[in-house]
């Protein structure tokens, strides 16, 4: 499947300024590649309150005033960051590359030009500071003379003027195929090429090394000269992350040497001594034959820093002083340096390795109420002294990590039937599993996930095996929308987890299930309605499990815009995920544990079947996903999810031999299906809702979400209505929008113009588009599905410069909303659909409920 001509042009544009011929060592063909001299032409602005149309302002003036009052109290009185900041959205910085680190231990992001520029060491809390002193520098020596020394950065900062800055970006390119990335540097005039390979331990189905807060930089050196060279690479690192805490004083560094299992590693430990969540950074290298490791324990990263530069240039090594540095004074910063060198023969190759690790074993969230041990402490301890062992482990085991990564990625990368853009999107969007403010912690010994309600009473085991053995997992809705495990969004993103780390997917589900059966009667004001109601009602799925600036898992539903007790879609999405997860994992214990929870949430949904026709009805803002889009009566989105849920309830009831439940949901499905078609089907697609309003016949891109999950769960047939709806969506929402080059707009009028009735209806939601594409693939519309998704990838990664910060949404022109968002992980649903389309079948030998075509088995 060849890329479209416009797609090929956008890919080529990223490399148009590259003037060298070097391709580097081991750089794959597939991935996201960009010249370090590239500049993105289009500069977009974030969505802000001022971008709301006048009609929507008038409609939501009460919400606006209440939000403003709440925002002022939060920021000015409590001195806290709001979980959504409409007045301070993140500006677009077109700089980010693949993040460093495993899952749940914090992340440090390097930009595609090499800068260390995005930090998430404190759980869930980001700051976006480029620490200019954190750099790689190369030193070339011929004989006993240094012939070239250069900071490998295109920057020309006003500080550190004693260093040689301003590397020409036209001679280098960056290539990302997460969890690895490569930077290829041609050294002008030196006839030398460097390839830096960045490796993080993101390993499918691995629940140990995948949790480690480490990364390795493996350097390959090509000497094209007719003479030998000595080559040194120096890494400089500030003790801190560019935060104001860096200058609070008390931080100190010390060198270390660790020999274990006959292998030695040495480097520098940078102890960051904050009162909350202290940590240690570690830069290290492995001792190997013909390699020299040297260090500078401490230097001040301000002024000219010419002393460090001269130290390296003198003999290609650093002084390597012994003993720790004294703690720095308040207002001062301290940094360290590590250099590794080797000899490279004429026309030869050489290699160097170094690692970066960080050890923040025990964390507290914003409330400071509880301490949580990160997952990796199960293997490396909680004492805060694990950084050397982490470095040692990383430097010895990263070759095995790379073998695992290559074995995992190879079948997809070598599949000639898949377009190149898709291979890049599939793996690079996975960055959010680690860099979504992610935490992965051990379950405290005194925890009870269901608040004391046991299985025999409709609850759960106090410590389900999935959580006890594999830990608790949480990721943010987005780096700007700071709520953990936002469930309506996880519905889309969950395919990445259940396909690659299924135990974490089940662990998350147990946490949600435990919250379902609990309640928090505390009254609070909800900003949309202006009314007070309970924070959490019983037998209702929470919107989220909390804000990292508060106490996640203990206080859920940080989202206070709406009263989510009346949302229809959250409960339905829980039921659909339970069966989908069982279909993937075949975990019988999980299915038995979840069944009473599923029955409870579905019984709470039945109150919305006002007419007794088997179909739930909506009023106002009916679902959490499209919470700014008014709906009245049964709708395509919630109605479809409802029917799909009754289908899987019938299926689960049969599997568990619960005959009364089977008969109940079989009857509801039959009556509801008839009502759904009668009220919403217009002959071509399902109307947005059944209100009869002038806009009720808008074409919603996500109208087949229920069918998508049925097909992903091995159920459902290719019904005429589904195929016709998808073709209408493709013709109108995709090809009639932005020339067919930006994905699917959420809402489109039948006459071919976007529905602009709400702030969401004329947006493109990247994660929804990937889910739509997956649905198309399930239904045999392979080319349409790929074309639909391609528009989003090209827009985000190649046109707008949003690599490794894919937003929730963008409009056709001008604005975007919520950078670095969870939902685009749904691209893994496309891979699930592609695997299914190639006749991959999982075990599913149980009898199929006789409840209509929508519930038949493949």
Secondary structure by P-SEA (a helix, b strand, c coil): ccccaaaaaaaaaaaccccccccccccccccbbbbccccccbbbbccccccccaaaaaacaaaaaaaaaaaaaaccccccccccccccccccccccccccccccccccccccccccccccccccbbbbbbccccbbbbbbbccccccccccccccccccccccccccccccbbbbbcccbbbbbbbcccccbbbbbbbbccccccccccccccbbbbbbbbbbcccbbbbbbbbbbbcccccccccccccccccccccccccbbbbbbbbbbccccccbbbbbbbbbcccbbbbbbccccccccaaaaaaaaaacccccccccccccccccbbbbbbbbbbbbbccccccccccbbbbbbcccccccccccccccccccccccccaaaaaaaaaaacaaaaaaaaaaaaccccccccccaaaaaaacccccccccccbbbbccccccccccccccccccccccccccccccbbbbccccccccccaaaaaaaaccccccccaaaaaaaaaaaaaaaaccccbbbbbccccbbbbcccccccccccccccccccccccccccccccccccaaaaaaaaaaaaaaacccaaaaaaaaaaaaaaaaaacccccccccbbbbccccccccccccccccccaaaaaaaaaaaaaaaaaaaacaaaaaaaaaaaaaaaaaaaaacccccccccccccccccccccccccaaaaaaaaaaccccccaaaaaaaaaaaaccccccccccccccccccccccccccccccccccaaaaaaaaaaaaaacaaaaaaaaaaaaaaaccccccccccccccccccccccccccccccaaaaaaaaaaaaacccccccccccccccccccc
